[in-house]
């Protein structure tokens, strides 16, 4: 499973490093979803690709940084419009 989250634009680089460290300490290594992206909105999106990654666990780990997180979401289920 993968879990995505977006860091708020007001978050300082130090805060981002701390929250990434917190996730790593819990075995939930996050990486940029769009590496080398220069658009600010996309460079702040991270993804955790791990079987242990659950939305609830990631949300709980990020609670101390809630003011710096815009959203946390799991896999999106897509349904075809026609069958």
N, C-alpha and C positions, 0 to 999 in steps of 0.2 A: 504494500500500500504506500501511497505517497501523500504527504501533507504539504500544502502550500501556505505561506504566510507573507504578508506585506508589511514592511517597516514604514512607519509614518515619516513624512518628509522633515518633520521637526526633530527627529531622533538624531542625537549626536553620534559621530563615528565611534566614540568611546562606549556609548550605550549599546550600539549595534554589536561591537566586539564582545561586550559582557554577555549579551543575550545569546550570541552564537556560542560563546564558551559554556554557558549554562546548559544549552542543548547538547553540546558535545560531551560534557561531563555526564549526561544522562544517557549517552549512547545514541543520540539523535543528531547526527552530523548534518548540518544544513549547508547547501551551496546555492549560489545564485542561479535562478531559473534561466536567466538570459545573460550568460557570461559576456563580458566585453561590451555590454550595452551602454550607450551614452545617454539615452533618454532617462531622465530621473525617475519617472513613474515605473519603468520596467527594471531598472537596476536595483530597485528596492524589493523585488519579489524573490523570495527564497523557496527552495523545495527540499524536503527531507524524503529520500528514497530508501525506505527500510521496511522490512516486514513488521518491525516493532512500532513503526510510526502510526499512531492512532490520534485522531483529532483531539480527543479528550486529554490524552497524555501531553501532547504538545501545548495545548491551551493552558493546562495546569502549570507546565514548566515556564510558560511565558507570562504568567500572572503578575510577577513582580515588575514586568516591563509593559504592562497593559497600556500605559499612556503612549508607548512607542510603537504599538502594533495596530494596523488598520483592520486586518482580518486574518483568520485562520480557517482553512477549508480542506476537506478531504477530496477523494476522487469524485468527479462529477459523472453521473450516470446519464448517458445520452440515449435517446430513443428515436428511431427513424420516424419520419412523418408518414411515410407510406410503406406498406408491406407487400 
